[in-house]
Amino acid sequence: MQIPTDMLAIEIIDSALQPTTRPTPKPVAHQALIKVAAAGVNRPDVMQRKGLYPPPVGASDIPGLEVAGIVVAIGECVSHVKTGDAVCALVTSGGYAQYCLANENLCLPIPKNLAFIEAAGIPETFFTVWSNVFDRAQLAANEWLLVHGGSSGIGTTAIQLAKAFGAKVIITAGSELKCQFCTGLGADAAINYQTQDFVEDIKQLTDNQGVDVILDMVGGDYLPRNLSCMAFDARLVQIALQKGAKSDINLLPIMLKRLTLTGSTLRARDDNFKAVIADKLRNQVWPLLEAETIKPVIHSSFVLTEAMQAHQLMESSQHIGKIILTV
């Protein structure tokens, strides 16, 4: 296959997304060059567009953290993938383009029966949920997991994975439609945060015991409320801060209930760290995707040049699941 010298890509200009032409990147060492068929849209992309989440030093300024497509060239040290492979991949940046570089160890085979659009919605959310809910928070079977933002890409992934591994799930979402979707997806309970007090509802749902793990993308004034509905030895994992990074809290419950407060960002971690997650997904989650026990939830797709419209939809929070760009 002949690879063009230049490619269509999306760049950030004055907090907006605009089509541009860039040189097609060339793979070296352990990199694979993917001809992108579809790319996932994520909130970190929106933050990057607004100047709030710059890419790591040395990474491309082109947004996009996950892609699906065909490997068309490989670096001299690559041994895990070959040209012609259909893969989905977690990338540090560069996904909003016709071609994208990915570390070979972060390229995973597209599960059977999934189209490129569906596969492009897997890497960012599945890597994030596995790393935070299962590795960091050590969610176990029969424990209660609370997911704030249950209808998001992260939320719909967390519901399915937690249920697949035997946990019980409560979610919060901002409408009855979103709550109904989440219970249909497997959540044991859904709380509309617009009309209900999730702290009181969780106490009732758990017989005043509280939840064992919380996956929170909200931050801000949610923190003291989260502490109020955590069980003894519970773990809170912070992965985003939609309501801000600061909060006033009472430290006493942390001591008395032996609580663990932690958090992480995935993008800045090195490829070796991410490769360990990739191996766990391949061994423990890919069989579930192949069996269609779980599946990425896709809300809608836009062509690459409509990336700004895709961001506007994400910012409206009217979607359920993932938003995808097609190339």
C-alpha positions in Angstrom: 0.0 0.0 0.0 1.3 3.4 -1.0 1.3 5.8 1.9 0.8 9.5 1.0 3.4 12.1 1.9 0.8 14.4 3.5 -2.5 13.6 5.3 -5.6 15.4 6.5 -5.6 16.2 10.2 -7.4 18.3 12.7 -5.5 21.1 14.5 -6.4 23.4 17.4 -6.5 27.1 16.4 -7.8 29.7 18.9 -9.7 27.0 20.9 -11.4 25.7 17.7 -10.8 22.6 15.6 -9.9 23.1 12.0 -8.9 20.8 9.2 -5.3 21.1 8.1 -2.6 19.2 6.1 0.3 17.6 8.0 3.2 15.4 6.9 2.3 11.7 7.3 4.3 10.4 10.3 6.8 7.6 9.9 7.1 4.8 12.4 10.4 4.1 14.2 11.5 1.5 16.7 8.4 0.0 18.4 5.9 2.2 16.6 3.1 1.2 14.2 1.6 3.5 11.7 -2.2 3.1 11.6 -4.4 4.2 8.7 -7.2 5.5 10.8 -10.8 4.4 10.1 -12.3 5.9 13.2 -11.2 7.9 16.3 -12.8 8.3 19.7 -13.7 11.7 21.1 -13.0 12.2 24.8 -13.3 15.0 27.3 -9.6 15.4 27.6 -9.7 16.4 23.9 -12.1 19.1 24.7 -9.9 20.3 27.6 -6.9 20.3 25.3 -8.8 22.4 22.7 -9.5 24.9 25.5 -5.9 25.0 26.5 -6.5 23.2 29.8 -4.8 19.9 29.1 -1.7 20.2 26.9 -0.1 17.1 25.4 3.0 15.7 27.1 6.3 17.0 25.9 7.3 15.6 22.6 3.7 14.4 21.7 1.9 15.6 18.7 -0.4 18.7 19.1 -3.1 16.9 17.1 -5.8 15.8 19.5 -7.2 12.3 19.8 -6.4 9.5 22.3 -7.7 6.4 20.6 -8.1 5.1 17.1 -9.1 2.0 15.1 -7.8 1.1 11.7 -5.3 -0.9 9.7 -1.5 -1.1 10.4 0.2 0.1 7.2 3.8 0.4 8.3 5.9 -0.6 11.3 9.2 0.4 12.9 12.3 -1.7 12.8 11.8 -3.2 16.3 8.1 -4.1 16.0 7.3 -7.8 16.6 3.7 -7.8 18.0 1.8 -6.4 15.0 2.3 -6.6 11.3 1.1 -4.6 8.3 -2.5 -5.5 7.4 -3.6 -6.0 11.0 -6.9 -4.5 12.1 -6.3 -2.9 15.5 -7.6 -0.4 18.0 -5.0 1.5 19.9 -4.5 3.9 22.8 -2.4 6.8 21.7 -0.9 9.9 23.5 -2.2 12.2 20.8 -2.6 12.4 17.1 -5.9 10.4 16.7 -7.8 13.1 14.7 -6.0 12.4 11.5 -5.9 10.0 8.5 -2.7 8.3 9.9 -1.6 8.0 13.5 1.4 6.5 15.3 0.9 4.0 18.1 3.2 2.0 20.3 3.0 -1.7 19.2 2.2 -2.8 22.7 -0.8 -0.5 22.9 -2.3 -2.0 19.7 -5.0 -4.6 20.4 -6.8 -6.7 17.8 -10.3 -5.5 16.9 -12.7 -8.0 18.6 -14.8 -10.1 16.3 -18.1 -8.7 15.1 -17.1 -5.1 16.0 -16.9 -2.4 13.3 -14.1 0.2 13.3 -16.5 2.7 14.7 -17.2 0.5 17.7 -13.6 -0.5 18.2 -12.5 3.2 18.2 -14.6 3.6 21.3 -12.8 1.0 23.3 -9.2 2.0 24.2 -9.4 5.2 26.3 -12.4 4.1 28.4 -11.4 0.5 28.9 -7.8 1.3 29.8 -9.0 4.0 32.2 -11.6 1.9 33.9 -9.4 -1.1 34.3 -6.5 0.9 35.6 -8.5 2.8 38.1 -11.4 0.5 39.2 -9.6 -2.8 39.1 -5.9 -2.1 39.5 -6.0 1.0 41.7 -9.2 0.5 43.7 -9.2 -3.3 43.6 -12.9 -3.7 43.1 -13.9 -7.2 44.1 -17.0 -9.4 43.4 -20.0 -8.5 45.5 -18.7 -5.1 46.4 -20.7 -1.9 45.6 -19.3 0.4 43.0 -20.6 4.0 42.6 -20.0 5.6 39.2 -20.7 9.3 38.9 -21.5 10.1 35.2 -22.9 6.6 34.5 -24.0 7.4 31.0 -20.6 8.7 29.8 -18.2 6.6 27.8 -16.3 5.9 31.1 -19.5 5.2 32.9 -21.1 2.8 30.4 -17.8 0.9 30.3 -17.5 0.8 34.1 -21.0 -0.6 34.5 -20.4 -3.4 32.1 -17.0 -4.4 33.4 -18.0 -4.2 37.1 -21.1 -6.4 36.5 -19.1 -8.8 34.4 -16.7 -9.4 37.3 -19.5 -9.8 39.9 -19.8 -6.3 41.5 -22.9 -4.4 42.2 -23.3 -1.0 40.6 -25.0 2.3 41.4 -24.7 5.2 39.0 -25.6 8.9 39.0 -26.8 10.6 35.8 -28.5 13.9 34.9 -31.8 12.7 33.4 -34.4 9.9 33.7 -33.6 8.8 30.2 -29.9 8.4 31.1 -30.8 6.6 34.3 -33.1 4.2 32.5 -30.4 3.5 29.9 -27.9 2.6 32.6 -30.2 0.2 34.4 -30.8 -1.4 31.1 -27.1 -1.8 30.6 -26.8 -3.6 34.0 -26.6 -1.0 36.7 -28.4 -2.2 39.9 -29.6 1.3 40.7 -29.5 4.7 39.0 -29.9 8.1 40.8 -30.9 11.2 39.0 -28.7 13.8 40.6 -31.0 16.6 39.3 -33.9 15.5 41.5 -32.5 13.1 44.1 -29.9 13.2 46.9 -27.4 10.5 46.0 -26.1 10.3 49.6 -29.4 9.5 51.1 -30.4 7.1 48.2 -27.1 5.2 48.6 -27.6 4.8 52.3 -31.0 3.2 51.6 -29.7 1.0 48.8 -26.8 -0.3 50.8 -28.7 -0.7 54.2 -26.6 2.2 55.6 -23.4 0.4 54.8 -22.2 2.6 52.0 -20.3 1.8 48.8 -16.9 0.1 48.6 -15.5 1.9 45.5 -16.3 5.3 43.9 -15.3 6.3 40.4 -15.6 10.1 40.3 -15.2 12.4 37.4 -16.9 15.4 39.1 -14.7 16.6 42.0 -15.5 19.9 43.7 -18.3 19.7 46.2 -18.9 16.0 45.5 -15.9 15.1 47.7 -17.5 15.5 51.1 -20.7 13.9 49.8 -18.7 11.0 48.5 -17.1 10.5 52.0 -20.6 10.4 53.5 -21.6 7.4 51.4 -18.4 5.4 51.6 -18.3 2.1 53.6 -15.5 1.1 56.0 -12.3 0.5 54.0 -13.8 2.1 50.9 -11.7 3.5 48.1 -12.4 6.7 46.1 -10.7 7.1 42.7 -10.7 10.6 41.2 -10.2 10.7 37.4 -11.5 14.1 36.4 -12.6 17.4 38.0 -15.6 18.7 36.1 -16.7 20.7 39.2 -13.2 21.9 40.1 -10.1 20.8 41.9 -10.8 22.2 45.4 -13.1 21.1 48.1 -13.5 21.5 51.9 -13.7 18.2 53.7 -13.8 16.8 57.2 -10.8 14.5 57.7 -12.4 12.6 60.6 -14.4 10.1 58.4 -11.3 9.2 56.5 -9.7 8.2 59.8 -12.6 6.5 61.4 -13.7 4.6 58.3 -10.1 3.9 57.1 -10.9 5.4 53.7 -8.5 5.6 50.7 -8.6 8.6 48.5 -6.6 8.3 45.3 -6.7 9.3 41.7 -4.8 9.2 38.4 -4.4 10.5 34.9 -3.5 8.0 32.2 -2.2 10.1 29.3 1.1 11.1 31.0 2.0 7.6 32.1 4.7 5.9 30.0 4.0 3.2 27.4 5.4 0.5 29.6 2.8 1.2 32.3 0.0 1.3 29.6 1.3 -2.0 28.1 0.7 -3.8 31.4 -2.9 -2.6 31.2 -3.1 -3.7 27.6 -2.0 -7.2 28.5 -4.7 -7.4 31.3 -7.3 -6.3 28.9 -6.3 -8.7 26.2 -6.4 -11.6 28.7 -9.4 -10.7 30.8 -11.6 -8.4 28.9 -11.1 -9.2 25.2 -12.8 -12.6 25.7 -15.9 -10.8 27.0 -15.9 -8.5 24.0 -15.5 -11.5 21.7 -18.4 -13.2 23.3 -20.5 -10.0 23.2 -20.9 -10.1 26.9 -19.9 -6.5 26.9 -19.8 -4.0 24.1 -18.8 -0.3 23.7 -21.8 2.0 23.7 -21.7 4.4 20.7 -24.0 7.4 20.7 -23.1 8.9 17.3 -20.4 9.5 14.8 -19.2 12.5 12.8 -16.8 12.7 9.8 -13.3 13.9 10.7 -13.9 17.4 9.4 -16.9 17.7 11.7 -14.7 17.3 14.8 -15.9 20.7 16.2 -19.5 19.6 16.0 -18.5 16.4 17.9 -17.0 18.5 20.6 -20.1 20.7 20.9 -22.2 17.6 21.4 -19.8 16.3 24.1 -19.9 19.7 25.9 -23.8 19.6 25.8 -23.8 16.4 27.7 -26.7 15.2 25.7 -25.0 12.0 24.6 -25.0 8.5 26.1 -21.8 6.6 25.6 -19.1 7.4 23.0 -18.8 10.0 20.2 -16.7 8.8 17.3 -15.0 10.5 14.3 -14.9 8.6 11.0 -12.0 9.1 8.6 
